Amino acid sequence: MSLIDLTRNAFQSGLSASKWLSLCKLYISRDLTHASRYEVESALSSSVLVLFKSYPGDVNLQAYLKYAIQDGTLSLSTFVSTFLSAARSQDLHHTATLDILCKTTLECHYATGLPPAGSVVPFNESPVVILHTVHDCMALLRAACSMPTSQFHQVTTSASELLILLLSTVTDVSQVSTAQAMGHFADVSDMLQLPRLSTDVRHVLENFALSLSYLLGDDAKAAREAQMMHTLQLALGKGDIIGSNSDRDIITCSLLLYTLILHRADDFGSGDGDRAVVLLIALIRWTSWTPITFYTQLYQAAIACLAQEAHSQSRSRLAMLWRAFIVGRLPHLLSRFEKAVDIEGMSEADWRPAMHLALTSLLQRSDLLQKCDNVCQSVDSDNKAPAPQHIFMAELLHSLLSAGLVDLAYVTQANPFQHAEFYSKVQAEAQDNGQDLEPYLESKLMVDVSIPKITPLVEKLWQDPSSHAAFAQIVEKRFLSSAISSDLESLGHLSKLLYTHEHALEILSMHARLFDLVAHALAIIEDYDCESVGDPQSAVTHIGDVVLFLQTTLGRYHLSKCRFMLGERRLTADLLSSATIIYRVDDLQGEDAAAFNTWYKALFDSQIEGIEDSVLRHRYRSSRPRSLLKIAGTVLSHAIHLSAERKMEKSVLENGVQYFLDKLLIWTVGGVIKGLLTEMKHKTFLMPTYIEVVQLLLQPSSCPQPILGMLANTVLRALQNDRPPLNPNFGRHFDPTPIRNIALAALGLPAGGKVHNSSWTQYVDRRVPEPQSAPVNNALAPQTPVIQAIRNALASARAGKPPFLDIDRCLYCMNPTKFLFSLWTELTLASTMGELEAPRRIATYILTTPQPARSPPLLPIFLHLVLPSLIASADQLLPPEQTMAAELLVSVISSALTSALYVEWALLSACKEQRVVLGQPALAMARRLGEDLRRKTNSPTSNVIIQRLATSSSFMANFPMFTADF
């Protein structure tokens, strides 16, 4: 028996701390008489710490430790060193565990009344030993900052306090060698990049870094720079300054996969299958990976991303999207990829063994696969049947088998006990009804099946990624055929399904190109009228469903500023926003003026009851969707003015408003409310009436949930509770709180909450968490969310975790030039701390990944506008720093241009599209860059860049014109 066995048995038997320690003393006196005091105390401490793996955060184990320390059997200093060393293991990385262990240390220290030296560390301990303990404590704080926050366990606070105590004992660093000082200085510099550091601990770390810098001196700094330069050149030279230079590149693969998911509805997103394949082809060519390495890295990155999202409960929805993508979509993309990619010496059949080997490697990652299983079980929590073990891998193998990427023999060999158990829930349900999956889904989506009856099916589909592709294919095919044939009933039915059920729209966005569906829907809205329709009211209702589908889709995926092509016809979403504009009645002319008069009379004439078909068939075609959208807000605004002037009874106004909540006009409400809120800012004397009308329109009992969700952010920005009343004279006559609470509820937020109004939060995407704020009173603290997002990506890459950076969102908050300068500052800082590959890979991704149409291409801006300033700044640096800056520039320039060229080639070979997607052709950018560099004859940095690029055989093979320029 050992101390570990004794402690485990005592704990599981429920023994008190005093009885446990008595048994331990007896054991020590009999079996550990020859061990040193430190060894005995370490063994005693470890015997308790190891149990926290199985019993995280257990207060009884905490009581054991406290009693042993207070009794004197376990010294606090030994416990601190043992605990911090053990905390490096993932087994203790639980918020409650780390928090109570830190608090135990702090409470016992303060109870002694002694200074830290002599309590948390032994008196007269060597600074070298203390710094080793400090190093472990910084690792603990770094791990704590990566954990989700908890209102019950503030582990970052307690870990920070412990680090401050330990650093206070470091009073003399003269005994530390230069090499050790360099290592500690790099560790501190790395810690200072963490966004969640408190101001107190940041200040202490900065002072510690300053002390180390004095110790290093100029000679040591020069040696450190020379060492880093040597390492940099080795890393760059390994792959001849281009490519990923590594057979393990989770950074590039993770960034690419995040792009496919988060921009799934854009060009080159997951739903745009052919162009998504282009990015995969460009990746394998840029990295020069073998098929085995390519598939291994891609799937290792994919499950790492899913496991990372699964670890955060606040991002559970994004974890479900990752599961849907990896299981339901990625196999189909890879099937297209294998058919489209052309690698010398490789046939399509050669890819299957590569996939088998990649999956075999994946099966070894039981730690990540367990987290993936947790996602599968969480979405199927209502199912009372026990979930099979390793359900995620079973799902994935099933999808890969269905896509023809693996053999049945391999599936049986790799996971024999699971393959027989796995089944697609929806497919099994179809078989129970005697149908295959596709006919079963088609029968469930018929027009005569009401939307409420389809709801259970949609929820089952969302939990069954293996059936997503079939569902999306059926919906896409039926939607397009209905639009082409002007089958308004079928089109309206599908539109209502998609805007009513978020999951149905998400599945479709992952598998279908929404641009095509939106283009056909926009054409219907622009062209349709009710002149020859037998039932105009039903027709307008169906049109309204199409409009709500468009508004939901364009808003959710930020497509409202995009242009859509239908053959040679170019369409925009400007028509949908026409209802947000309140026109002067006198400015309406022709068809619009006639439509206004007809609808105003129908809605607000007390002598008329209901809207007759004659209104819809008015000879001026006032029922055309485009006319209704344009004049709806103006009609209601005019009625509000008349009511305020007492020319219309309030009851008439309220009755007219009720018509907007009827299915005939409900689809205009979104634009109407936006228009009224905008006009309210300029006509504050009518504010009480505007508020009353908006509140009537937003009643949850009558306004559909999709419309409430679509309008929530607009309403909250217009009625911020930290904004002074727009008109003090009327501020006491109305209370916007009920409207705010309705909007908050639509977003799933508690009543009375506060929403910040910044450019970062205005770009609403609830699938992506907003970065946590950081203090701004420190020079190293991020000044904007964009800079913080860049630092978070670099920190994740440095920690070996999948990085994430939404470039489109960054460019919404910051202009491209400023963003690129900020990016380069962070990349340079990372490179000076010894990070070489991560800055280059992240920079290449940012510069060469095709962005949505709403964002400008960044590579030309970087090469022709930002680079000259960077070169000028580098020329002013000291020679060692100048050389490092030049080498980093060479690395990014060569890697980005080469990646851009491969994107163009892949687009041409896979999609037969000869178009520019990165702003300018790669060859043209390289030619202009050569001309610009040649002009700077007096710039040492330019000369280094020219020399390095011109002597790179791989770069010159792709850009031979570069030689001619010199």
N, C-alpha and C positions, 0 to 999 in steps of 0.2 A: 504494500500500500504506500502511496505517496501523499504529500500534502494536498495535491489536487483531488485525489480520491477521497481523502478525509473531509475536505471542505465540501465537495459535491454531496457526499452522503449526509453530512450534517445539515446542509441547506435543504436538501430534498426531504429530510426527516423533520424539518421545521424547528431545529434546535435554535435557541437564542444565541445572540452574539457572545455572551459571557461563557456559555457552555462550549460553544465552538472553539473559542480561544483557549479554554482550559485543555481541551483535547489536543489542540495544536501544540501547546507548550509541552504537554506530556510526550507527544510524538517527537518534538524537537530534542527534548532532553534524552530520549532513548536512541533515536536514529540519526540525528544530525549534529552530534557532539563534535565532529571533526570539521564541520563547515564553518566558514567565517560568518561574522555577524551580518555582513552585507549579503552574502549568499542566502542566509536563512531568511532575512527580511525580504529579499527579492522573491524567493520561493513562496513565502507566505502571501505576499501581495499578488503574485501571478496566479496563485490558486483561486483567488476570488475573481480577479479580472477575467480569467478564461470563462467563467460562468456567465458573464454578461453577453457572450455570443448567443447563448440559448435563452437567456432571461434578460433582454435589453431593458435598461431603466429600472431594474428591480430595487426597491427601497430596502429590502432585507439584506441584500448583498452590500448596499451602501452602509447599513448599520454594522455589518461585520468589519468593514474597513475603518469606519470611525472608531469603533471600540478598540480595535487593535492599535490604532494610532494614539488614541487617548491613554491607553494602558501603557504605552511605551514599548510594547513588543515590536511594533513596526514604526520606524522613524519616518517622519514626514518627508524628509529629503529623499530617502530610498523609494518611498511610494511614488513621489513625483517623477523621478527618473524612470522607474519601472512602468508607471502608467503612460508617460509620454512616449516611451519606446514602443509599448504595446499598441498605442493609439495609431501607429502607422499602418496597422493591419486593418483591412476592410471589415473584419469581424466586429470591431468596436464602433464602426461608423454608423451609429444610430444617435439621433438627436438627444433623446432622453438619457442614454448611457453616458455620452460625453459630457452632457450638462451636469449630471449629478456627480460625476467624477471630478470635474473642475470645481464644482461648489464644495465638495468634500475637502479638497485641498485648501480652498480659500477659507472655509469655516475653521478648519483645524489650525491654519496659520494664524488667523486673527485671534483665535482662542489662546494661543501661546503668549501673545503680547510681545513677541520677539521681532526684530527686523528680519527681512527676507533672508539675508545672509546669516545662517545659523538656524533657519527654519525650513524654507523650501529648498535651500541648498546647504550643504555642510559649511560650517565656519572654516575659513582659510582654504576653501576648495580652490583647485587650480582653475584659472580662467579658461584654459583649453577645455576642461571637463564641463564647466558651466556653459560654455558656448555650444558644446554638443547637446546639452539639455535644451538650450534656447533654440537650437536648430530643430529639435523634435517638436518643441512647442509651436514654432512657426508652421511646421507641417500640419499640426493639429488645427491651428487657426485657419490655414488654407482649406483644409477639408471642411471645417465648420462653415466657412463662407460659401461653399458649394452646396450645402444642404438646404432643403426647404425651411423657411422660417416657421416658427411655432410660437404661439402666444403663451404656452406653458413652459417651454424650455428655450431660453435665450442663450444658446451655446456659444454664439459669437461673442456675446458680452462677457461671459465667464471665462472663455478662453483668452480673450483680449486682456482681461484683468490679470490672469495668471502670467501671460507673456510680459506684461508691464512689471510685475514683481520680479520675474527672473532677470529681465534686462537691468533692473535697478541694482543687481548684485555684480554686474560687469563693470568694474571701476578701472581696471587696468588691462589693456589689451597689448601691452608691449611684449608679453611672452608669446603672443600668437605669431606664427610664421607668416611670411608674405603670401604663400600659396593658400594657407587657411583663411587669411584675411580676404583674399580675392574671392574665395568660395563663399564666405559669409556675406561679403558685399553684394555678390550676385544674388544670393538668396534674399537679402533684404530688399534689393531693387525689385525682385520679382514680387515680393509681398506687397510693396507699395502700389502695385498695379491693381490690387484687389479692390473692387468698387465698394464693398460692404465694410471696409475698415472704419472703425470709429476714429474720431478726431484725436482722441487721447493716444491711442496706440500708434496712429500714424505719426504723431509728433515724436514719440519715443523712438520709433524706428528710424525716423529721419536723423535724429541726434546720434543714434548708434551708427548709421551709415556715414555720418560726418566723421565720427571718431575713427572708423575703419579707413576712410579716405586719407586722413592724416597719416595713419600708419603705412598705407601703401606708398605714398610719396610719388613723385614724378617718374622716377626710374621704374618703379613697380607698375605704374599705370602704363608706361610705354611698353613694358614687357607683356602686360596683359593685352594691350592692343595688338602687339605683334603676334601673340598666340592666337587671338581671335581672327586676325587677318589670315594667318596660316590655315586655320580651320575653315574659314570662309572659302578660301581658294581651293582647298581640298574638296569641299562640298560642291562648289561650282564646277570644278574640273572633272568630277566624277562622271557627269553626264554631258560634258562639253557645253556647259552653261545653259542648256535648255532641258525641258522635260522635267519630270518630277524627281528624277535621280533616286528613286527608292522603290523597292518592291512592296513597301508598306506605306500607303498614303491614304490615311483615313480622312485627311483634311480635304483634299480635292474631291474625293468621292462623296463625302458628307455634304459639302457645299452644293455639289451638283444635285444630289438627291433632294435636299431641302428646296432647291429651286423648282424641281419638277413638281413637288407637292404644293408649295405655297403659291406658286404661280401656275397652277394646273389649268386655269381657264385661259391663259394667255398663249401667245405664240411661243413655241418651244417648251410648253408646260406638259404635264402628264396627259392631258386630254388631247393635245396636238401630237398624236402618235408618231407621225413621220418625222416631224422636226425634233421631237424628244429623242428619237433614234440618232439624229444628227449629232446631238451633244455626246451621246455614248460613243459614237464612231470617232469624233474628234478627241475624246478623252483617251481612248486606247491608242490612237496614233501619237498623241502628244507625249504620253507616258512611255510608249514603246514596250508596253507590257505584253507578256505572253497571254494566251487565253486563260490559262490556269490562274495566273496572277490577277488578271482583270476580274474574273468572276469571284475569286477569293476576296479581293479588296472591296469589291462592290457590295457583296453580301455581308462581309464583316462590318462595313460602314453602315449598311442599312439596319441591321439588328442593333448596332450600337446606338443609332439615332432613336430607334423605337424604345430601347431600354432606357435611354436618357429621358425621353418624354414620359415614359411609364413611371419613372422615379418621382416625378413631380405631380402631385394630385391636382394642382392648379392648372395643369396642362393635359388633363386626361383626354379631352376632346381631340387634341392634336395627336395624342398617342393612338387613338382609334383611327385617325386618318392615316397614320403611318402603317398601321396594320392592314388597312384596306388597300394601301398602295403596294406594300411588299407582297402580300398574298394575292390580291386581286388584279393589280395592274402591271407590276414589274415583269412577271413572267411573259405577258403578252408583248411588252416592249422588247424584251430580250429575244423573243421569237422573231420579231421583225428585224431586230439588230443582226441576228445571225444570217438572215437572208440578204441584208443590205451591205454588210461590211465586206470588204475585199482586202484580205491580208495575204501577201505572197506566201505560197506554200501551205495555205490553210483552206480546207473545204468545209462545207456546212456540217458534214458528219464529224469533223474533228472537234467541234465545240462540245459535243456531249460528254466525252471523257473529262474535259476541263471542268464542266459543271459538276460532274460526280466528285472530282477531287476537291473542288471548292466547298461542296456541301459536307463532305467528310470532315474538312477542317472546321466548318461551321458547327458541326455536331459536338465538337470539343468545347465549345463556349457555353458550358452549362450555366454559368453565372448570368450571362446575358439572356439565354433562352428562358430561364426561369422568370425573369422580368417580363419577357414577351408573353409567356403563359399567363401571367397575372392580368395582362391587358385582355386576353381572350376570355378569361373567367369573369372579369369585371363587367364586360358588356353582355355576358350571358348569365348574370346573377339571378335572373328570374327562373332559370331552368333548374328544377330541383334534382334532376339526374346528375350524378357525380361526373365531373368533366374528366376525360381521359388524361393521363399524364402526357406531358410534352405535346399539348394540343396545337401549339403554334407551329411546331416543326411538322406535325402531321398535316396541317392545313397547307403549309408551304409545299411540301412534297406532292400533295394532291394536285395543287395548281400547276406546279412544274410538269407533272406527268400529263395533265390535261393539255398543256401548251406544247407538248412534244419536246421538252428540254431535257428530260431524264427518262431512263428506261424503267419499266415495271420491275425488272430484276433488281435494279439498284435500290429502288424504294423498299422492296421487300427485305433486301439485305441490310440496308441502312437503319430501318426502323420497323422490323418485322412485327413486333408486338403492338404497333400502333396503326399500321396501315389498315388492318382489318377492322379496327374500331372506328376509324375516322369516317365521317359521312357528312355530306353537305345537307344542312337542315332543310333548306328550301327544296333541294332536289329530292330528298327523301319524302317530303310532303307531296311533291308532284307525283312521285311513284306510287304513293298511297292512293292517289286519285286516278291511277292508271294512265298517266301522261308523262312525257319527257319534260324536261325543264322549260324549254322555250315555248312549246304550246301551252303549258300550264300558266306561264307568266302572261302570255298574250291573252288568254281567257280572263285572267284577273284584271287586266288593264282595259277591258272593253268599255265603250262609252256608257253602256247601261249599268255598269257597276259604279255605285256612288263612291265618292272620295272617302267617306268614313269607313266603308267596308274594305278599302284598299290599305288603310292605315296599319292594321296588324301585319300585312304582308311586307310593307316597307320596313317596319321595325325588325322583322325577321331577316330581311335582306341585309340590313345594315350590320347585323351580327354574323353574317355569312358572306365574307369577301369572295368566296369561290363562285358565288352566283352573281356578283356585281357586273361582270362583263356581259352576260346574257341579258340582264335587265337593261343595261345602258344601250346595248345594241337594238333591242326592241323599241325602247322609247325614242331613240334617235331616228330610227327608220320610220316609225309611225309619225313622229312630229314633222319630219321633212316631207313625207308623202302627203300629209294632211295640209301642210302649208302650200305645197305646189298645186294641189287639186282644189284649194280653197274650201276644204271640208272644215268649216268653222266649228262645228260641234265637237269633232274629235280633237281639233287643235286646242280649243278652250278647255276640254276635259284634261288633256295632258298638261297644259299650262297650269291649271289649278292644282293638279297633283304636285307639280314641281315647286310652285311658290308656297304651297301649304305645308309640304313636308321637306324640311331642311335636308334630311338624310337622302331623300330621293335626288335632290339637286346636287348634293355632294358626290353621290355615286356617278351621276351623269357627267359632272365636271371632270372627274378622274379618268373617264373612259372615252368621252366624246368631245369634239371640237365645238365649244359653245359659240364661237364666232359664227359658224354656219347657221346654227339654230336662231341666234339673235338676228342675223341678217334677214332670214325669211320672215321672222315675226315682225320686224320693222317694216318690211315691204307690205305685209298685210295691213298694218296699222295705217300706213300712208295711203294705200290704194282703196281700201274697202269702203263701201257705202251701203245703205239699206234700201235703195230704190226698188230693187227687184226681189227682195226677201219676203217670204210669206209671213214670218213671225219676227218683226223688227226688234222687239224687246229682247227676245232670246238671242238674236244675233248680236245686239249691243252688249248683252251680258257676257257672251263668249268673247267678244272683242276685249271687254274689260279684263277677263281672265288672262288674255294674252298680254295686255298692258302690265298687269301686276307681275306676271312672269318676267317681263323685260325689266321692270323697275327693281325687282328683287335680285335678278341675276346681275344687272349692271352695277347695282350698289354693293352687293356682296363681294364681287370679284373686281371692283374698281375698273369697269370697262366703259364708263359713261363718256370718256373723252376719246375713245377709240373710233376708228373708221372701219366699216364693214363692207365687204364686197359681195355682191350677188351677181355673178357673171361679170359684165362690164359696168354694172350699176354700183355706184358708191352711195352708201347710206351712213347716217350718223344718228346719234341718240338725241339730237337737239330737239326733235319733235316732242319727246317725252318731258322735257323740262319746260315746255311752253306754258304749262299751267302754273308754273311758279312765278310767272310774270303777270302783274296786275296792270292792265292797260287802261288808259282813259277811254271812256265810252266813245268820245268824239273821234278817237284815233282809229276805231274799228271801221273797216270799209268792206263793201261787197259782201262776200259770203260770210265773213266773220261778223259783220254788223247784223245781217239777217239772222244768223245763228244766235247771237246775243239776244235780240228782241224775242225770238221764238222761245228760247229756253228760259229767259227771265219771266216771261208771262206764264209759262207752264209751271214754274217752280214757286213763284211768289204772287201769283194772282189768286186772291181769295175766292174768286168766282169759279175757278177751275179746279176740279178734283181729279188728280191722277194725270199721268202723261199718256196721251193717246198715240196710236200708231201714226196718225196724221202728222204729228210733230216729227216723228222719226223719218217720215217720207217727205218732209218739207221740200218744196221745189228748189230751194237753195241748198239742199243736202246738208241741213244743219246737223244731221246725225252722224256725219263722217267723224270718225275718231279724232282726226287731227283738229277738226273744228271744236269738238267738245273739250278736248284737252286745252286748247288755246283760250277759250272763253269761260271755262268753268270758274276759275278764280275771280275773274272780273265780274261775273254775274253775282257771286256771293259778296264780293267787296262792295258792289254798288248797293246791294240790299242792306248791308251794314251801315253805309252812309245814310241811306234814307231812314233807317230805323233811328239812328242817332239824331237826325234832324226832325224826328217825330212825324215823318211823312209815311211811315209804315208802322203798323202795330207790331209789338214785340212777339205776339203769338204767331203772326204771319211769318216773321223772320224765322222763328224756331221751327214752324211747320216746314218751311222751305229747306232749312238745314237738314231735316230728317230725310228728305229725298236723297241727299248725298250719301246717306248711310244705307240706302237701298241698293240691291245688287245692280241696278241699272247705272248708277253713277259712283259707286264706291271706289271704282278704279281711278277716279279723278281726285280723290281726297288727298293723296300724298302730295301732289303738286299744289293743290289748293291751300293746304296748311302751310307749306313752305312759303307760298306767296303771301299769305296773311301775316305770318310772323315777320317777313321782311318788310311789308308795308307798315306794320305796327311800329317799327322803329322810327318811321318818319312821320307818323300821324298819331302821336301819343295821346291826343285829346280823345281818340276813339279806343284807347287801350282797353277799358273795361268791357266794351262790346266785343272786341277782338278776342279777349281772353275767354269770354263766355261761349263764343262760337267755337273756338278751338277746343274748349273743354267738352262741348257737346259732340264734336266730331271724333274725339279721342276716347270716348267711353268704351272700356273693354267689353262691355256687354254687347255692343253693336259694331265696333270697329274690329276687323279681323286682326289676329295676332301678327301676321306678316307685315301689315301696314304699320302697326304700332312699332314693331322692331325696326322697320325701315326709317321711321320718323323720329325715333327716340333720341338719337344724338343731336339732330337738328333742334328739337324742342329744348333739350338740356342746355345747349349753347345759347339759345335765345333767352332762356329764363334762368341764368346762373344765379345762384343764391348769394354770390359774393359781388354781384353787380348792383350798383345803386339804382333805385327806381328811375325808369326812363322819364317819368314825369311826376315830380313830387306831389303835384296837385291831385293826381289820381292814384297815387301809390296806396292810399288807405282804402280804396274802394274795391280792391280785388286781392285775392291771395293765389299766387301761382303754384303753391305747394301741391294741391291735388293733381295738377297737370304734371308737375315734376315727378311725383310719385308714380303716376301711370307710366311715364317714360322710363323711370328707373326699374320698375317691375318688368317692362318689356325687355330690358337688358339683363334681367336676372339679378339686379342689385337691390339692396334693402332700401326701404323708404327713408328719406332724409339723408341719403348719401350725397357725396360731393364728387363731381366729375371735373377733372382739370381741363382747362381749355388751352392746350398748347398745340403747336403744329404737329408734334409727335402723336398726340392722342386724337387729333382731328382725323388723322388718316386711320380710320377705325378698321381693325381686323382682329376680331375677338379670338381668332385662332392663334395669334402670336402674342405672348405675354409682353407687356411693356417692361423695359429694363428698370431695375430698381434705382432709385435716386441715390446720389452720392454727394458728400459735402463739397461745396464749391469754394471754400475758404483756403484751399491748399493748392499749390501750384501743380501738384501731380494728380489732383482729382479731376475727373472728367467735367468739362464745362457744358456739354450738351449731351442729350441722349444719343446722338449720332456717334460722337467720340467714344462714349461709353460702350456702344454696341461694337465698335471696332476693337476696343480693348477686351471686351468679353470674348470676341471671336479669337483673338490672339491668345488670351489666357486659356481658353478651352483647348486650342491646338497645342499649347505648351504642356497642358496637363494630360495630353493623350485622349481627350474627349472630342466628340464630333462638334466642330464649330458651326455657328450659324450667323449669317449676316444678310439681312433683307436690303439689298441695294436700292430697290425701288422705293422702299419706305424712307431710307436715308436721304435720297434725292428729293423726296417730297418736303423734307424738313430743312434741307441745305442745298444751296446751288452747287452744280457739279464741280466748279473750280475750287471752291472752298472745301468741298468734301474731299477732293483729291489731295489738296495740300494737307488737310488734317490726317488723311490716311497715311500720307508719306511720313509725317511726323511720328505717328505711332509705329510704323514699320521700321523707321530708323532707330527709334528707341528700343524696339524689340531686338534688332540686329546687334546693337551695341552691348546687349546683355547675353550675347552668344546664340540667339535664336536666328538660324540661317535659312532653313528650308521653309518654315511656316510663313514668314513674311512674303517670300516669293510666291508660294502657292496661293496664298490669299490674294495677293496683288494680281496674279494672273487670272484668277477666277473673277475678280471684280472688273478687270479691264476687258475681258474677252467673252464673258457670258452674255449672250443676246438678252437685252432688257425688253420689258413691255414697251409698246409704242409710246406710252405716256412719259417715258424716261429717255433722256438723250444718251447716245452711245458715248462711252467714256474713253476708249482708247485714243481716238484722234485728239480729244481735248487734253489728255495726258501728254501725248507725244509732242504736240505742237504749241500748247499754251502753258502747261504746267512745267514740263521738262526744262525749258530754257531757264526758268527761275530757279529750279533745283540745281542746275549746273552752276549758275552764277553763285548760289549760296555755297555750294561745295568748293568752289574756287577760293573762297575766303577762309576755309578751314586749315588747320595745321596738317602737314603731310600725311601722318598716319590716319587721321580721321578723314582726310580728303580721299585717300586711296580706298578706304572702306566704303565711303559714300559712292565712289565711282563704281566699285565692284558690285554693290547692291543695285545701282542703276543698270549696269550691264546685264545683271541677272534678270531683272524684271523686264527690261526692254526686249531682250532676246527671247525669253520665255513667252511673253505676251504676244509678240509678233508671230512667233511660230504657232502658238495656239490659235491665233486669229486665222492664220492661213489654213490650218486643219479644219476649222469650222467652215470656212468657205468651200474647201474641197469636199467635205462631208455633205454639205447642203447641195452641192452640185451632183454628187454621185448618188445620194440617197433619194433626194426629192426632185432632181432635175431642175433646180431653181438656180439661175445665175443672177443673183441679186445681192446687194450689199446689206448686211444686217448689223455691221459694227461701225457704221458711219462712213467708212472709206474702205476700199480694197486694201488688203494687207500689203501687197506689193507697192501700191501707191504711197502708203504711209511709210514704208521702209525707204523708198526713194526720196521722199521729201525729208525724212529724218537725216539721211546721208548728206543731203544738200545743206541742211541747217547746221549739222555738226562741222562740216567742212569750212563753213564761214567763220567759225569760232577758232581761228588759228592761234589766238593767244590764251585759250582756255585749257589749262592742264587736264581738267576733268573731261572735257570733250575729246582730247587727244587719247586719254585712257580708254574711253568708250569706243572710239574709232578703232584703236589697236586691238582691243579685246574682241570686238565683233568681227573685224576683218580677218582675224586669225582663227576664228572658230569654223572648223570644217562643216559641222552640221548646220550652223546658221547660214554660211555661204552657199551650201547646197540648196537651201530654200530661197535665198535672196541673193542670187548671183550679181544683180545690178549694184549691190553695195560696193563691190570691188571697183567698178567703173567710176564711182564717185570719188575715188581716192587715187 
